[in-house]
Amino acid sequence: MANKETILKLCQALKGIASAKIDTSSEILHHMSDQIWKNPELSSKEEKAHHLLTSLLENQGFTVERSYTGIETAFRATFGSGRPNVCVICEYDALPEIGHACGHNLIAEAGVAAGLGLKAVLESSNAPKGMLTVMGTPAEEYGGGKIDMIDNGAFDGIDLAMMVHPAVSDILAPGYLACSQFSVAFTGKAAHAAAFPWEGVNALDAAVMAYTSISALRQQMKPTWRVHAIISDGGTKPNIIPELSKMELFARTSIKSELPLLVEKVQQCLKGAAEATGCTHEITQNSKPYYDLLSNKILLDLYKNNWSALGVEAPLTGSSSGSTDMGNVSYVMPSIHPKFRVGPGNVPGIHTEKFTVIANTPDAHRMTLIAAKAMAHTCVDVLTDQKLMTEINEEFKSSSV
C-alpha cells in the first residue's frame, strides 16, 4: 500500500509539473497554432508548418529530425532515453478551399503542448525512466502520411502513441472506419454530338451508369458500409461526345477485413458500366487503405480519468464516422485518438466553413490545452508505473488479432 501511495503522490506531482509547463507555454503555443491556421497547406505540402513546428521544438531543447524517414514534411522530435517510449502525434495539413476546417492546427498545438509538458517531467528531479517522441505526420487528409511513415520504420521502437482531435463533442473512442480511396478513368471515342453521334463512344454515360449502379448496390450494403463518389470530369462541351470521364470514390467499412469485399463490389460496378457502354476503364488507387481505429482500453481509461480530473465533463463513449490513418498506427502499437469539443454545440460538424472559424478561437485554444494536459498526464501514468505498460500491451495483443 505504501508503494502505491508513493507512486500516486509522485504521479500527481509530475502531472502538476506537466500542466504548469503547458500553462507557461500557452502564448507560444497559441501563436504557433494561429500561424498554421493562417497559412493552410495541403497534404504533403506543409512546408511552413513543418518549419514552424520543428524550429519551436528544437528551440525548446528537443533533438529534431526533419524530413524524417525521407518524407519531406514529416519530423521526429525526441527527449530522454530508454523505455517506455511514449509518442504524441501532430497533424498539420489543411483542406482545399476551407483551410483548417478539420482543426489540424489544434492537433499540432496539442501534440507540441503535451510534448513540452512531458519534457519538463523528464527534466525534473524525480523524473521517471523513459523516452518522449513528438511525431509530425503530414498528409492525413489525403495520402495517408502515417501509413508511409509506418512502412519506412518511423514508429519502430515506440511503445504507445496518442493524439487528440477537435470536434463538436467529446468522444473517448471514435469509431473511425477503414477506407479505400481510388479513382477511375473511362475512355471512349469523341464525335460530333449532332452530326455523327453514332461514331462516338460516350465516356460520360459510363460514369453516370457506374454512379447509378453504386446507388443500386447500397440496397445490399451492410449498414456500417459507406461509398461516396463524384464525377470529377464529364467532358468538355455538350456538342462533343465525351471521350474521357473520371470519377473519385471512397469506400468505407467498420473493420478493415471487410474493406476488400466492398471495394470489389464497387469496382465491379465500374467494370460493368465500362462494358455496357463500350468504354475502357482504368482504376487508380489514390492512397494505401486506412484502417479502422483500435482504441486501447487501458489507455482510454487513463485518459478518461485524467480528462475528468482536469474539471471537464467525462467524454462520451459513443462512436463517430470518418476515417484516419491513425487507424493504421493503432494496428501496430497501443493507441488512442479521443475527440474533444470546441465551439458551441449547434455547429453542424467539422469540414465546414463554420468549423474553420471555430478552430482559431480563444475557446478552441483553451480546450486544446486541456486535451494536451490529459495526454501528458496519461503518459505520466504509464511512465511512473511499469505494470501499466504490461497491461497495455496485453490488451493490445488481444484486440489486434
Protein Blocks (a to p, Z undefined) as FASTA:
>chain_A
ZZmmmmmmmmmmmmmmmmmmmmmmmmmmmmmmmmmmmmccdehiammlmmmmmmmmmmno
pacdehihhiakbccddededjddddddddfbdcehjlpmnopmmmmmmmmmmmmmmmmm
mmmmklceddddddddehklnoolmlmmmmnopmgoiabdcdddddfbdcfbacbddddd
dddddddddddfklmmmlpccfklmmmmmmmmmmmmmmmgcfkbccddddfbgbjbfklc
cfbdcdddddddfbfklmmmmmmmmmmmmmmmmmmnopacddddfbdcdddddddfklmm
mmmmmmmmnopacddfbdcedddfklmmmmmoccddddddedjfkbgbghifklmmmmmc
fklmmmmmmmmmmmmmmmmmmmmmmklmmmmmmmmmmmmZZ
